[in-house]
Amino acid sequence: MRFFKYLLVLLGFVFLSCSASKQTVKSDEPVRAIQEKTSVERNEEFDPLTLGDYRLEIDTAKPLDDTVDIAQLLRSASPADSASEPSKIRGFRVQLISTRNEEEARSVMRNAIISFAEPVYRDYDNPYYKIRVGDFKSRYDASKVQEQAIELGFQEAWVVRALIWDKPPKASSQQADDGDF
């Protein structure tokens, strides 16, 4: 039993000696490293705002003519000229098919060009290929063509709202692309 008492006292001294405060040693190395980094010379001639600037050569040999012929401007902007240009308005088209299969879309488009007197359009609205017929200002006219399409075998035909050509642009063929196909 005495042995245990001596052992316990000895362990107490060991723990007390280990838990004693240690002296901190200060080193000047980090301070010297910071002083060396700040003593480096910096090149302040570089201006980041000039990155991407390109020198453009502008030909200023020809003087600019600021005179405007008002009569010429009025003649060129006549309503008859602007009405002859094709423009898009809100209207209706008959959609024959919406599919992910490009070959099926091409086949339906070929059949539609043969079957209808109206222009046929193909749209690519990722991931769908859409085949649409006509430029109708009223839903009633579009529904007539929808009935005709169903009779011709296009069972999925339905009327959709779309931007249509007020006066269709002059094209060599009846087919037109409204999207990236």
TIGU-406197 format. One record per residue (C-alpha): residue in one letter; x, y, z. Coordinates in steps of 0.2 Angstrom, whole numbers, padded with zeros to 4 digits, always signed. Each point is the difference from the previous one (the first is absolute). Example, Ala and Ser with C-alpha at 12.3 -4.5 7.8 and 13.67 -1.06 7.14 Angstrom:
# TIGU-406197
A+0062-0022+0039
S+0006+0017-0003
END
This chain:
# TIGU-406197
M+0000+0000+0000
R+0014+0012+0003
F+0006-0004-0017
F-0016+0007-0007
K+0002+0016+0011
Y+0017+0003-0007
L-0005-0003-0017
L-0014+0012+0001
V+0010+0014+0007
L+0013-0003-0013
L-0013+0001-0014
G-0007+0016+0008
F+0017+0008-0001
V+0002-0005-0018
F-0017+0007-0005
L+0004+0016+0009
S+0017+0002-0008
C-0008-0003-0017
S-0014+0013+0002
A+0012+0014+0006
S+0000+0015-0012
K+0013+0000-0013
Q+0010+0015-0006
T-0004+0007-0017
V+0014+0003-0011
K-0002+0015-0012
S+0008-0002-0017
D+0003+0015-0012
E-0001-0011-0015
P-0018+0004-0005
V+0003+0019+0003
R+0015-0001-0012
A-0010-0009-0013
I-0014+0013+0000
Q+0013+0014-0001
E+0009-0009-0015
K-0017-0001-0009
T-0004+0018+0002
S+0017+0006-0005
V-0003-0007-0018
E-0001+0014-0013
R-0017+0000-0009
N-0002+0005-0018
E-0015+0012+0000
E+0002+0004-0019
F-0013-0014-0004
D-0018+0006-0002
P-0013-0014+0000
L-0013+0012-0008
T+0010-0001-0017
L-0002-0018-0002
G-0010-0005-0015
D+0003+0018-0008
Y+0003-0001-0018
R+0007+0015-0010
L-0012+0003-0015
E+0005+0009-0015
I-0014+0011-0006
D+0001+0007-0018
T-0005+0019+0002
A+0006+0005-0017
K-0018+0001-0006
P-0010+0014+0007
L-0017-0004+0007
D-0015+0008-0009
D-0013+0005+0013
T-0013+0007-0012
V-0016-0010-0001
D-0012+0000-0015
I-0017+0000+0009
A-0010-0003-0016
Q+0011-0016-0003
L-0003-0006+0017
L-0019+0003-0001
R-0001-0010-0017
S+0010-0014+0007
A-0011-0002+0015
S-0017+0000-0009
P-0013-0012+0008
A-0002-0009-0017
D+0018-0006+0002
S-0001-0006+0018
A-0017-0009-0004
S+0009-0010-0013
E+0013-0007+0012
P-0005-0016+0009
S-0003+0001+0019
K-0006-0011+0013
I-0016+0001+0010
R-0010-0010+0012
G-0011-0013-0008
F-0003-0019-0001
R+0008-0015-0009
V-0005-0019-0001
Q+0013-0011+0009
L+0000-0017-0008
I+0013-0008+0011
S+0012+0003+0014
T+0014-0014+0001
R+0017-0003+0006
N+0004-0011-0016
E+0007+0011-0014
E-0003-0013-0014
E-0018-0001+0005
A-0001+0019+0000
R+0007+0001-0018
S-0012-0013-0006
V-0015+0009+0007
M+0007+0016-0008
R+0001-0007-0017
N-0018-0007+0001
A-0006+0017+0006
I+0008+0009-0014
I-0008-0011-0012
S-0017+0000+0009
F-0003+0019+0004
A-0001+0016-0010
E+0006+0010+0015
P+0018+0002+0004
V+0008-0013+0011
Y+0012+0004+0014
R+0012-0010+0011
D+0006+0005+0017
Y+0012-0007+0012
D-0004+0003+0018
N+0013-0010+0009
P-0003-0015+0000
Y-0015+0000-0011
Y-0002+0002-0018
K-0017+0008-0005
I-0008+0001-0017
R-0013+0014-0002
V-0011+0005-0014
G-0007+0017-0005
D+0000+0018+0005
F-0018+0004+0007
K-0006+0016+0007
S-0015-0009+0008
R-0003-0016+0009
Y-0015-0004-0011
D+0011-0001-0016
A+0013-0010+0010
S-0014-0012+0006
K-0005-0003-0018
V+0017-0006-0005
Q+0001-0010+0016
E-0015-0010-0006
Q+0007-0002-0017
A+0016-0006+0008
I-0009-0013+0010
E-0009-0006-0015
L+0017-0002-0009
G+0007-0011+0014
F+0009+0012+0011
Q-0010-0006+0016
E+0010+0010+0012
A-0003+0017-0008
W-0005+0014+0011
V-0001+0019-0001
V+0014+0010+0009
R+0003+0018+0003
A+0016+0006-0009
L+0008+0015-0008
I-0005+0000-0018
W+0005+0009-0015
D-0011+0015-0004
K+0005-0002-0019
P+0010-0016-0002
P+0018+0004-0006
K+0003-0004-0018
A+0008-0017-0001
S+0005-0012-0013
S-0008-0015+0008
Q-0015-0002+0011
Q+0010-0006+0014
A+0007+0012+0013
D+0011-0002+0016
D-0006+0010+0015
G+0013-0008+0012
D+0017-0008+0000
F-0004-0017-0009
END
